[in-house]
Every structure is written in C-alpha cells, then in structure tokens.
Amino acid sequence: MLAINFAFAIVNLLLKKSIDDGLNHLVIVTYRQMVATMLLLPIAFFWERKSRAEITAHIVCYLFFSALIGVTLAQFLFLLGLQYTSATFSCAFLNMVPVFTFVLALPFGLEKLNLKSIGGCAKLLGTMICVVGALVLTFYRGMQLTHLHAQQATEDHASMKHTPEKTKNWAAGSVLLATGSLSWSSWFLLQARIGKMYPFQYSSSAIVSFFGAIQSAILTLLIERRISMWILKGKLEIIAVVYAGMVGSGLCYVGMSWCVKQKGPVFTSAFTPFTQIFVAFFDVFVLHEPVHLGRF
C-alpha cells in the first residue's frame, strides 16, 4: 500500500500540472480509464483465463456501480476540487477516507469498535485526529513552513492574497474533495463485497475501467462538447494521462482490490494519508513550491 500511495502522489502532481495548463478534468478521467482498460484487458485474459469463473448479471451490476462510485464520481469530484485548490491540500482530504470507510463499515459489520480495548480506543483516536486535521486544513490560514528566496517569497505573498474569489474557490474545492473522499470510501466497501463474489482482481479491474471510461465519456459529452478539449497538447499531458491510466487506474486499482480482499476495506484505506506526505515531499524538493500550515 505504501508503493500504491507513492504512485498516487505522482499521479496527483502530474494531473494538477496538466489541469493548470488547461486540460479538462473530465477528459483526464476518460482517457485515464481507456488506458487502464487497454492495459488490464490482455493481462486479465491471459493471466486468469483458466481460473476465471463465469460472470453473472448480478456481478456485472456490482462492477458497474463500482465504476460509477469509485472511478467516475470519485475522480471527477477529486480532480474538480484539485482544480480549485492545490495538490498538497487535495491530498490532505484523503485523510478523511479512513474515517468515512470506518464509519460506513460499522453498520455493515465489516468493522467492529470496542472502546474497552486498546485497539478500539486507538481507532477512535485516529478517527478524531483525521477529522481535526481536515478541519484545520479547510478553515485555518496558516503560515508558510518552507523557506523561499526573498524575491520569490514577495511574489508568492502578493499572488496569495486572500481575495473573496479565492476563498470562495477554496471553500468549493473543499466541499468537492470531501464528497469525492466519501465516494472513494464507499468504493472500498463495495470492493470488499466484489472481492468475495468475484475474486479475480485483473478481470474485475479491467471491467471496472471499461465501465468507467464509458461513464466518463458520456458525462464529458453531456457537460462539454468542444472537440478541441480532447486534444492533448504537449508531452506533459500525454505522460500524465498514460501514467495515470497505466499506474494510477491500472496497477494501483488491482493492488488495492487485492489488499481489500486480504485485509479488508478499513486497513487498506488507512494508508491513504501517506499520499499527502509524498505529495508534500515532491512539492518542496522537486517542484520547489511553498508548503503552508493550513490551506494557504
């Protein structure tokens, strides 16, 4: 899971840069799932052709809703929130994923909470810490934590004035990211059910990617019909889409499905906060961007 979250951190940085350069977030989701489908279909066909069980209409329905919740809606909301905020801030909202997953898992019997045990108290404490951290990042305007050159710091300070428009965008981005995190958490629970019904990670991930590509394409055409937005401009956008599709939506989804099957949805989602740590590291040492305590 650490390797998966490291890969997700690179995906988020590449997509943030592509969105800032003008690439439509819905187009990103569509292309990303198309690339993932082309990668996973041949792997699933050859790797699981002897062991794969017959797929039923009931399983197809589960896979369709898995794509709708965990691919189309989650990525759409997350990338739209990323457009209004920053990569580090958006990844910070992933800290809410273990909270949502844990709370949703309780009524379905996928997780138990015993406050009389050390483990139960640790779960409750971890949940509270995640919630407080997300609230701080949403409402607190913190100081700059990293040092910049004096001239660069002055320019950054001027560009980061707390205008009403920016505050409004940041609030809207927070709502979108929170909703996307809730959708992402629901996917973990749904995937736990799918893992028991159809325990073939490559085949199920390939079908989910296929459904996700179709759903995203339909949603894109309903919202935006300009042909020009489908054209990838420059090497960065091509690299971002290919990497996000092959690694982010391809191999990582297979890995997470396997982890959910082995350890359950709550354990798997508990590693998502590491994505923020990796993104913050890249922001400081690779992109040389300032990191703040709070939202900006």
C-alpha positions as CSV (number, residue, x, y, z in Angstrom):
1,M,0.0,0.0,0.0
2,L,2.9,2.4,0.6
3,A,4.1,1.8,-3.0
4,I,0.5,2.4,-4.3
5,N,0.2,5.7,-2.4
6,F,3.6,6.8,-3.6
7,A,2.4,6.2,-7.2
8,F,-0.9,8.1,-6.5
9,A,1.2,11.0,-5.3
10,I,3.0,11.2,-8.6
11,V,-0.4,10.9,-10.4
12,N,-1.8,13.8,-8.4
13,L,1.1,16.1,-9.2
14,L,1.1,15.3,-12.9
15,L,-2.7,15.8,-13.1
16,K,-2.5,19.1,-11.2
17,K,0.1,20.4,-13.6
18,S,-2.0,19.3,-16.6
19,I,-5.2,20.8,-15.2
20,D,-3.4,24.1,-14.6
21,D,-2.2,24.0,-18.2
22,G,-5.8,23.8,-19.4
23,L,-6.6,20.1,-19.8
24,N,-10.2,19.3,-18.9
25,H,-10.6,17.1,-15.8
26,L,-13.3,15.1,-17.4
27,V,-11.2,14.3,-20.4
28,I,-8.4,13.2,-18.0
29,V,-10.8,10.7,-16.3
30,T,-12.0,9.3,-19.7
31,Y,-8.5,8.9,-21.2
32,R,-7.2,7.6,-17.9
33,Q,-9.8,4.8,-17.8
34,M,-9.3,4.0,-21.5
35,V,-5.6,3.5,-21.0
36,A,-6.2,1.3,-17.9
37,T,-8.7,-0.8,-19.9
38,M,-6.2,-1.4,-22.7
39,L,-3.6,-2.4,-20.2
40,L,-5.7,-4.7,-18.0
41,L,-7.8,-6.5,-20.6
42,P,-5.0,-8.6,-22.2
43,I,-3.4,-9.2,-18.7
44,A,-6.8,-10.4,-17.4
45,F,-7.4,-12.6,-20.5
46,F,-4.1,-14.5,-20.3
47,W,-3.5,-14.5,-16.6
48,E,-6.9,-15.5,-15.3
49,R,-8.4,-17.3,-18.3
50,K,-8.0,-20.8,-16.7
51,S,-9.2,-19.8,-13.2
52,R,-11.7,-17.1,-14.0
53,A,-15.3,-18.1,-13.1
54,E,-18.3,-17.2,-15.2
55,I,-19.5,-13.7,-14.7
56,T,-23.2,-13.1,-14.0
57,A,-25.5,-10.2,-14.5
58,H,-25.5,-9.7,-10.7
59,I,-21.7,-9.3,-10.7
60,V,-21.8,-7.0,-13.7
61,C,-24.2,-4.7,-11.8
62,Y,-21.8,-4.6,-8.9
63,L,-18.9,-3.8,-11.2
64,F,-20.9,-1.1,-12.9
65,F,-21.7,0.7,-9.7
66,S,-18.1,0.2,-8.5
67,A,-17.0,2.1,-11.6
68,L,-19.7,4.8,-11.1
69,I,-18.8,5.4,-7.4
70,G,-15.1,4.7,-7.3
71,V,-14.0,5.8,-10.7
72,T,-16.3,8.3,-12.4
73,L,-17.7,10.2,-9.5
74,A,-14.7,10.0,-7.1
75,Q,-12.2,11.0,-9.8
76,F,-14.5,13.7,-11.2
77,L,-15.0,15.3,-7.8
78,F,-11.4,14.9,-6.8
79,L,-10.0,16.5,-10.0
80,L,-12.5,19.3,-9.9
81,G,-11.6,20.0,-6.3
82,L,-7.9,19.8,-7.3
83,Q,-8.5,22.5,-9.9
84,Y,-9.8,24.9,-7.2
85,T,-7.1,24.1,-4.6
86,S,-3.6,22.6,-4.6
87,A,-2.1,19.1,-4.8
88,T,-1.0,19.0,-1.2
89,F,-4.3,20.4,0.1
90,S,-6.4,18.0,-2.0
91,C,-4.3,15.0,-0.9
92,A,-4.9,16.2,2.7
93,F,-8.6,15.4,2.3
94,L,-7.6,11.8,1.6
95,N,-7.1,11.7,5.4
96,M,-10.8,11.6,5.6
97,V,-11.1,8.4,3.6
98,P,-10.2,6.1,6.5
99,V,-12.7,8.0,8.7
100,F,-15.5,7.6,6.1
101,T,-14.6,4.0,5.5
102,F,-14.5,3.1,9.1
103,V,-17.9,4.8,9.9
104,L,-19.6,3.3,6.9
105,A,-18.1,-0.2,7.6
106,L,-19.6,-0.3,11.2
107,P,-23.3,-0.7,10.2
108,F,-22.4,-3.3,7.6
109,G,-20.5,-5.4,10.1
110,L,-17.2,-5.0,8.2
111,E,-15.6,-3.4,11.2
112,K,-16.1,-3.5,15.0
113,L,-15.5,-0.9,17.6
114,N,-14.8,-2.0,21.2
115,L,-14.0,1.0,23.3
116,K,-12.9,-1.3,26.2
117,S,-9.9,-2.5,24.2
118,I,-6.7,-0.6,23.3
119,G,-7.4,-1.3,19.6
120,G,-10.9,0.2,19.8
121,C,-9.6,3.4,21.6
122,A,-6.8,3.7,19.0
123,K,-9.3,3.5,16.2
124,L,-11.5,6.2,17.8
125,L,-8.4,8.4,18.4
126,G,-7.2,8.0,14.9
127,T,-10.6,8.9,13.6
128,M,-10.7,12.1,15.6
129,I,-7.2,13.1,14.5
130,C,-8.2,12.7,10.8
131,V,-11.3,14.8,11.3
132,V,-9.5,17.6,13.2
133,G,-6.7,17.6,10.6
134,A,-9.2,18.0,7.7
135,L,-11.0,20.9,9.5
136,V,-7.7,22.7,10.2
137,L,-6.7,22.5,6.6
138,T,-10.1,23.8,5.5
139,F,-10.6,26.7,7.8
140,Y,-7.1,27.7,9.1
141,R,-5.0,30.2,7.2
142,G,-1.5,29.1,8.3
143,M,2.0,30.4,8.0
144,Q,4.5,29.3,5.4
145,L,6.5,26.3,6.6
146,T,9.3,26.3,3.9
147,H,11.8,29.0,3.2
148,L,12.0,30.7,-0.2
149,H,14.2,33.3,-1.8
150,A,13.3,36.8,-0.6
151,Q,12.1,38.0,-4.0
152,Q,10.2,34.8,-4.7
153,A,8.6,35.0,-1.3
154,T,7.4,38.5,-2.0
155,E,5.9,37.5,-5.3
156,D,4.2,34.5,-3.8
157,H,2.8,36.6,-1.0
158,A,1.3,39.0,-3.5
159,S,-0.2,36.2,-5.5
160,M,-1.7,34.6,-2.5
161,K,-3.7,37.4,-1.1
162,H,-6.9,36.2,0.5
163,T,-9.3,37.6,-2.1
164,P,-13.0,36.7,-1.7
165,E,-12.9,34.9,-5.1
166,K,-10.0,32.7,-3.9
167,T,-11.7,32.0,-0.6
168,K,-14.9,31.0,-2.4
169,N,-13.0,28.7,-4.7
170,W,-11.2,27.1,-1.8
171,A,-14.4,26.5,0.0
172,A,-16.0,25.0,-3.1
173,G,-12.9,22.8,-3.6
174,S,-13.1,21.6,0.0
175,V,-16.7,20.5,-0.5
176,L,-15.9,18.7,-3.7
177,L,-12.9,17.0,-2.1
178,A,-14.9,15.9,0.9
179,T,-17.7,14.5,-1.4
180,G,-15.1,12.7,-3.5
181,S,-13.5,11.2,-0.4
182,L,-16.9,9.9,0.7
183,S,-17.4,8.4,-2.7
184,W,-13.9,6.9,-2.6
185,S,-14.6,5.4,0.8
186,S,-17.8,3.8,-0.5
187,W,-15.8,2.1,-3.2
188,F,-13.7,0.3,-0.6
189,L,-16.8,-1.2,1.0
190,L,-18.2,-2.1,-2.4
191,Q,-14.9,-3.7,-3.4
192,A,-14.9,-5.8,-0.3
193,R,-18.2,-7.3,-1.5
194,I,-17.0,-7.8,-5.0
195,G,-13.8,-9.5,-3.8
196,K,-15.9,-12.2,-2.2
197,M,-18.3,-12.6,-5.2
198,Y,-15.7,-12.4,-8.0
199,P,-12.1,-12.8,-6.6
200,F,-10.3,-12.1,-9.9
201,Q,-8.6,-8.7,-9.5
202,Y,-7.4,-8.3,-13.0
203,S,-10.7,-9.2,-14.7
204,S,-12.8,-7.1,-12.3
205,S,-10.4,-4.1,-12.5
206,A,-10.5,-4.3,-16.3
207,I,-14.3,-4.4,-16.4
208,V,-14.5,-1.5,-13.9
209,S,-12.1,0.5,-16.0
210,F,-14.1,-0.2,-19.1
211,F,-17.3,0.9,-17.4
212,G,-15.5,4.0,-16.0
213,A,-14.3,5.0,-19.5
214,I,-17.9,4.8,-20.9
215,Q,-19.4,6.6,-18.0
216,S,-16.8,9.4,-18.0
217,A,-17.1,9.8,-21.8
218,I,-20.9,10.2,-21.5
219,L,-20.6,12.7,-18.7
220,T,-18.0,14.7,-20.6
221,L,-20.1,14.9,-23.7
222,L,-23.1,16.0,-21.6
223,I,-21.2,18.8,-19.9
224,E,-18.7,19.9,-22.6
225,R,-19.0,19.2,-26.3
226,R,-16.0,21.1,-27.7
227,I,-13.8,18.7,-29.8
228,S,-10.7,20.8,-29.1
229,M,-10.6,19.8,-25.5
230,W,-10.0,16.2,-26.4
231,I,-6.6,17.1,-28.0
232,L,-3.6,16.5,-25.7
233,K,-1.1,19.3,-26.0
234,G,2.5,18.7,-25.2
235,K,4.5,15.8,-23.7
236,L,3.4,16.5,-20.1
237,E,-0.3,15.9,-20.8
238,I,0.5,12.7,-22.7
239,I,2.8,11.5,-19.9
240,A,0.2,12.4,-17.2
241,V,-2.6,10.6,-18.9
242,V,-0.6,7.5,-19.8
243,Y,1.0,7.2,-16.3
244,A,-2.3,7.9,-14.5
245,G,-4.0,5.2,-16.7
246,M,-1.4,2.5,-16.5
247,V,-0.3,3.0,-13.0
248,G,-2.9,5.0,-11.1
249,S,-6.1,3.4,-12.6
250,G,-4.5,0.2,-13.7
251,L,-1.9,-1.4,-11.5
252,C,-2.9,0.5,-8.3
253,Y,-6.6,-0.5,-8.6
254,V,-5.5,-4.1,-8.9
255,G,-3.3,-3.8,-5.9
256,M,-5.9,-2.1,-3.8
257,S,-8.5,-4.7,-4.8
258,W,-6.1,-7.4,-3.6
259,C,-5.4,-5.6,-0.3
260,V,-9.1,-5.2,0.3
261,K,-9.6,-8.9,-0.3
262,Q,-6.7,-9.8,2.1
263,K,-7.1,-7.2,4.9
264,G,-10.4,-5.5,4.5
265,P,-11.5,-2.0,3.4
266,V,-10.6,-0.2,6.6
267,F,-7.0,-1.5,6.7
268,T,-6.5,-0.6,3.0
269,S,-7.9,2.9,3.3
270,A,-5.8,3.6,6.4
271,F,-2.8,4.0,4.2
272,T,-4.2,6.9,2.1
273,P,-2.8,9.7,4.3
274,F,0.7,8.7,3.1
275,T,-0.2,10.2,-0.2
276,Q,-0.2,13.7,1.3
277,I,3.2,13.1,2.8
278,F,4.7,12.0,-0.5
279,V,3.0,15.0,-2.4
280,A,4.3,17.5,0.2
281,F,7.8,16.0,-0.3
282,F,7.6,16.4,-4.0
283,D,6.2,19.9,-3.7
284,V,9.2,21.1,-1.6
285,F,12.1,19.2,-3.0
286,V,11.1,18.6,-6.6
287,L,8.7,21.4,-7.6
288,H,10.1,23.9,-5.1
289,E,6.7,25.1,-4.1
290,P,5.9,26.6,-0.7
291,V,4.1,24.5,1.9
292,H,1.8,26.2,4.4
293,L,0.3,25.2,7.7
294,G,-3.4,25.2,6.8
295,R,-5.0,26.0,3.5
296,F,-2.6,28.7,2.2
